């Protein structure tokens, strides 16, 4: 049985991209928390906006990618808009917004 830890989950999340920004959800700061308990993983995250047209697709991909980790039995994706997502100064520079 493989060890599930936060680092393994984060690596999986880095393969989920926001189609509008073309960067992964971990890098742009959409993931607020990852909790691993036994074979269960909880991901607390947000979207770039509550009206993000890719929201359902992104959430489905998060669940799919995390469930693909050996030994993961259950994945719970908690969507929140508190606090509202704000790009970091570094990300603004990277996207040419600063």
C-alpha positions as a Markdown table, in Angstrom:
| # | Residue | x | y | z |
|---|---|---|---|---|
| 1 | Unk | 0.0 | 0.0 | 0.0 |
| 2 | Unk | 1.4 | 3.3 | -1.0 |
| 3 | Unk | 1.8 | 6.2 | 1.4 |
| 4 | Unk | -0.6 | 9.1 | 0.7 |
| 5 | Unk | 0.7 | 12.4 | 1.8 |
| 6 | Unk | 0.1 | 16.0 | 1.1 |
| 7 | Unk | 3.1 | 16.3 | -1.2 |
| 8 | Unk | 1.8 | 13.5 | -3.5 |
| 9 | Unk | -1.6 | 15.2 | -3.6 |
| 10 | Unk | -0.1 | 18.6 | -4.4 |
| 11 | Unk | 1.9 | 17.0 | -7.3 |
| 12 | Unk | -1.4 | 15.7 | -8.7 |
| 13 | Unk | -3.1 | 19.1 | -8.3 |
| 14 | Unk | -0.2 | 20.7 | -10.3 |
| 15 | Unk | -1.5 | 18.7 | -13.3 |
| 16 | Unk | -4.9 | 20.5 | -13.2 |
| 17 | Unk | -4.9 | 23.6 | -15.3 |
| 18 | Unk | -7.2 | 26.6 | -15.4 |
| 19 | Unk | -8.0 | 26.9 | -19.1 |
| 20 | Unk | -8.4 | 30.7 | -18.9 |
| 21 | Unk | -5.1 | 31.4 | -17.3 |
| 22 | Unk | -3.2 | 28.3 | -18.7 |
| 23 | Unk | -1.4 | 27.7 | -15.4 |
| 24 | Unk | -2.0 | 25.0 | -12.8 |
| 25 | Unk | -4.4 | 25.6 | -9.9 |
| 26 | Unk | -1.7 | 25.1 | -7.3 |
| 27 | Unk | 0.6 | 27.8 | -8.9 |
| 28 | Unk | -2.2 | 30.4 | -9.2 |
| 29 | Unk | -3.3 | 29.8 | -5.6 |
| 30 | Unk | -6.7 | 28.3 | -6.1 |
| 31 | Unk | -6.0 | 25.6 | -3.6 |
| 32 | Unk | -6.4 | 26.8 | 0.0 |
| 33 | Unk | -5.9 | 23.5 | 1.9 |
| 34 | Unk | -5.2 | 19.8 | 1.4 |
| 35 | Unk | -5.9 | 17.4 | 4.2 |
| 36 | Unk | -5.0 | 13.7 | 4.1 |
| 37 | Unk | -6.5 | 11.3 | 6.6 |
| 38 | Unk | -5.9 | 7.6 | 6.0 |
| 39 | Unk | -7.2 | 6.9 | 2.5 |
| 40 | Unk | -9.3 | 10.1 | 2.4 |
| 41 | Unk | -8.3 | 13.4 | 0.9 |
| 42 | Unk | -10.1 | 16.7 | 1.4 |
| 43 | Unk | -9.2 | 19.6 | -1.0 |
| 44 | Unk | -10.5 | 23.1 | -0.1 |
| 45 | Unk | -10.2 | 25.4 | -3.1 |
| 46 | Unk | -11.8 | 28.3 | -4.9 |
| 47 | Unk | -12.2 | 29.4 | -8.5 |
| 48 | Unk | -11.0 | 32.7 | -10.1 |
| 49 | Unk | -14.6 | 33.9 | -9.8 |
| 50 | Unk | -17.9 | 32.5 | -8.7 |
| 51 | Unk | -19.0 | 32.7 | -12.4 |
| 52 | Unk | -16.0 | 30.8 | -13.8 |
| 53 | Unk | -17.3 | 29.0 | -16.9 |
| 54 | Unk | -14.7 | 26.2 | -16.3 |
| 55 | Unk | -15.6 | 25.6 | -12.7 |
| 56 | Unk | -17.4 | 22.3 | -13.1 |
| 57 | Unk | -14.6 | 21.0 | -15.4 |
| 58 | Unk | -11.9 | 22.0 | -12.9 |
| 59 | Unk | -13.6 | 20.5 | -9.9 |
| 60 | Unk | -14.2 | 17.2 | -11.8 |
| 61 | Unk | -10.6 | 17.1 | -12.9 |
| 62 | Unk | -9.4 | 17.7 | -9.3 |
| 63 | Unk | -11.4 | 14.8 | -8.1 |
| 64 | Unk | -10.3 | 12.6 | -10.9 |
| 65 | Unk | -6.6 | 13.4 | -10.6 |
| 66 | Unk | -6.6 | 12.9 | -6.8 |
| 67 | Unk | -8.6 | 9.6 | -7.0 |
| 68 | Unk | -5.9 | 8.4 | -9.5 |
| 69 | Unk | -3.3 | 8.4 | -6.7 |
| 70 | Unk | -2.8 | 4.8 | -5.5 |
| 71 | Unk | -4.5 | 4.1 | -2.2 |
| 72 | Unk | -6.8 | 7.1 | -2.3 |
| 73 | Unk | -10.4 | 5.8 | -1.6 |
| 74 | Unk | -12.4 | 9.0 | -1.1 |
| 75 | Unk | -11.9 | 12.6 | -2.4 |
| 76 | Unk | -13.9 | 15.5 | -1.1 |
| 77 | Unk | -13.5 | 18.8 | -3.0 |
| 78 | Unk | -14.8 | 21.7 | -0.9 |
| 79 | Unk | -15.5 | 24.8 | -2.9 |
| 80 | Unk | -15.3 | 28.2 | -1.2 |
| 81 | Unk | -15.3 | 31.8 | -2.2 |
| 82 | Unk | -14.1 | 33.0 | 1.2 |
| 83 | Unk | -11.7 | 34.6 | 0.9 |
| 84 | Unk | -12.2 | 35.6 | -2.7 |
| 85 | Unk | -9.3 | 34.7 | -4.9 |
| 86 | Unk | -6.8 | 37.4 | -5.7 |
| 87 | Unk | -3.8 | 36.8 | -7.9 |
| 88 | Unk | -0.5 | 37.4 | -6.1 |
| 89 | Unk | 1.8 | 40.2 | -7.2 |
| 90 | Unk | 4.2 | 37.6 | -8.7 |
| 91 | Unk | 1.3 | 36.1 | -10.7 |
| 92 | Unk | 0.1 | 39.5 | -11.8 |
| 93 | Unk | 3.6 | 40.2 | -13.2 |
| 94 | Unk | 3.8 | 36.7 | -14.8 |
| 95 | Unk | 0.4 | 37.4 | -16.5 |
| 96 | Unk | 1.3 | 40.9 | -17.5 |
| 97 | Unk | -1.3 | 42.4 | -15.3 |
| 98 | Unk | 1.0 | 44.5 | -13.1 |
